[in-house]
Amino acid sequence: MSVLVFAESTSEGKFKKSSFEVTSYGKKIAEQLSTNLVVLTINATENDSLYNYGAEKVLNVSKTNLTSFNAKTYASIIKQAAIKENAKVVIIDSNINGLYLAPIVAVKLNAGYASNAVEIPSSVSPFTVKRKAFSNKAFNNCTISTEIKIVGLAKNSYGVVENLVSGTTEDFSPEIAESNIKVESVEQTTGKVTIADADIVVSGGRGLKGPENWGMVEELATILGAATACSKPVSDLGWRPHSEHVGQTGKPVASNLYIAIGISGAIQHLAGINSSKVKVVINTDAEAPFFKAADYGIVGDAFEVIPNLIEKLKEFKANNA
Amino acid sequence: MKILVCISHVPDTTSKINFSENNTKFDSNGVQYVINPYDEFALTRAMWFKEKQGATVTVVNIGNATTEPTLRKALAIGADEAIRVNTEAIDGFAVAKEISEVAKNGGFDIILAGKESIDYNGGMVPGMVATLLNYNFVNACIGLEIEGNKATISREIDGGKELLSCNLPIVIAGQKGLVEEKDLKIPNMRGIMMARKKPLTVVEPVNNELKTSTNSFEKPAAKSACKIVDNVDELVNLLHNEAKVI
């Protein structure tokens, strides 16, 4: 018996912070079940780094024909690893690729699946895990009753926990299922922090009056190493791309810091950013609902506050570099 | 072209979420139910295919009789027929099994759904339906074109998008981008009148096995009041020393 974690790596073979988070989470569940943790990786180059987070055994698949993500192929590899290792719990990051492949794995293993888990299981028999529901407005305690359980972990909910073990890495050569889906082209901005990966997100609303005023949002984001985001009206108006829309029907944000500029705080927006740890609002209207959801607020005009904040942060970064 | 659109019946996005019976039941008191917004993007794209390329559109929901107004709304928007599988949607896997049974008998070229429902946000049904049927599947779809037997799909990826192609049949889990917000249709009076005459078939479930269930709900812990600060110096100081996020 074992707990299996799938740790995704980038196309360059590097792990993301969330790969260490799922590994840490898997280690904790393996302890709960008094069993071992096995981590599956595909074309990863730094498998040793997983030992820091409790990976006793790493199964690495290295195949040159697997350089781009394919949900069906990856799901088939995870299934084969789960069977090989007699895994009773399979953990997959609830990120954009993990959400794509986990349901396929669940059907292949005839397993119950709970996505977006936020804590370790409150009990392992029955196996009950708390997960996000109602678009971040609530949680449900979900019991999985199948022999194999699939758990999707929500980003930034468990954290990266160091737990050095002496691990080993084995080569794993599963059968590679052919996919009928062909990748024609990929458009990806490089060098820019994405909302999914960002520790800090700077977000603008209609209070910024027009797309031409996003320069200061971008500048603030650059100083903080943050991703930029926006409210739904801003994306609906075409001021910013849909990929930046955060909220109930947009992207969820689970960053450490979320800075909302000129966003009033509609219930749908607040739901989407609920999982962020610290929220800052800057708005001219002291009655804006966002102030009820935020940790820190400045009542003021963004066109005055943001340039000042940029200057202050430059000074702060210079002193704390 | 035959299209099946999966419709979830969910609380409106403005709903305040409350629970009853010692936090074991969702409190539907005063809650307005709507077509799941992600499914509405899928339905709207299906209507586009119907108008521009010729298609019949069937909508399906897994639920008890209380979900019928939501299916009627989908018919009023322009779907041709509706199927309701008469069982409560509790477990995503069980829902997927019911949909795949409906699909097996329907000969659909495209099965469209939202990437998740805004109530349980499981995000699992479309991928499971595709795997049960052994159809191609694309998640987080932000663009779909069909030409003959070939689908061209844009999928959102981290920091960008990728363009994919494959043959039909296909299951698509969509989101905004599949259509724009402004393309969404509000049913007109004629549509509402016509919807009353369109077939809504109730079928019994084939499978009652649940792989997951919810035993209780929780609301997020109440948060402390917002600290209003007067200037950016103080804000930076608090974010660094108190919140420790910069």
Interface residues (C-beta under 8 A of the other chain):
Chain A: F69 A71 K72 A75 S94 N95 I96 N97 L99 Y100 L101 A102 P103 I104 A106 V107 K108 A111 G112 Y113 A114 S115 N116 T128 K130 K132 A133 F134 S135 N136 K137 A138 F139 N140 N141 C142 T143 I144 S145 T146 N180 I181 K182 V183 E184 S185 V186 E187 Q188 T189 T190 K192 T194 A196 D197 D199 I200 L224 S235 D236 H242 S243 H245 Q248 T249 G250 N256 L257 I267 Q268 N274 K277 V278 V280 V281 A286 F291 K292 A293 A294 D295 Y296 G297 I298 V299 V305 N308 L309 K312 L313 F316 N320
Chain B: P11 T13 T14 K16 I17 F19 P37 Y38 D91 G92 F93 A96 K115 I118 D119 Y120 N121 G122 G123 M124 V125 P126 G127 M128 A130 T131 L132 N136 F137 V138 N139 A140 I142 T152 E156 I157 D158 G159 G160 K161 E162 L163 L164 S165 C166 N167 Q175 K176 G177 E180 E181 K182 L210 K211 T212 S213 T214 N215 S216 F217 E218 K219 P220 K223 S224 C226 K227 I228 V229 D230 N231 V232 D233 L235 V236 L238 L239 H240 A243 V245 I246
